[in-house]
Each structure stands twice: as structure tokens, then as C-alpha cells.
Amino acid sequence: MSSNFTDAPESLVAFDIDLTLEEGRRRAEVVAALGPDWDPVEVLRGEQQAYALLYSGLDAEQRRVYAELVAAGVLPEPGPGHAAH
């Protein structure tokens, strides 16, 4: 089956839908649902702290496995926001 509209039966009409307005409305609803107290910087800071805590206190074997996973690209490189101790 061809995806070329010139091959479509005459009863079909090609049309475009511009979802720009709908996307703007959707984003506004998301921000409204988050509420006035939502602080994206604080949320990011909390995520960074959770990530650091997740990989803190690893024993030698766990650090070795962690290093292998980072080297393989499974986990992100340690750095800003990704502190592994």
C-alpha cells in the first residue's frame, strides 16, 4: 500500500491539523495542576540529592559494578547532580 496521497481514492481528502493551540492549553493545564508552590529548582535539587543518596555508601564490589555500568553507558557519568561516593 502506498502512502502517497495521489494514489488515494477520490473520496478521501488530505488535511492538516495544527495542534499548537492545544499543546499550549495542555502545558498551561499541567502548570496549573502543579500549583503555585511548585519550585522546579527545588525539585531538581531533591532529585540530585536522591541520586547521590542512592549511590552513596557502596562497598568495594558495588563501586566496581557501578563503575562498569557507567563505563558501559548504562548509568550516567558522575558529575554535577550525579555524585557517587
Residue pairs with C-beta under 8 A, 6 or more apart in sequence:
5 12
5 14
8 14
31 38
44 81
47 81
48 81
48 82
48 83
51 81
51 82
51 83
52 82
52 83
52 84
52 85
55 66
55 83
55 84
55 85
56 83
56 84
56 85
57 85
58 66
58 84
58 85
63 84
66 75
66 84
69 75
70 76
70 77
70 78
76 82
78 84
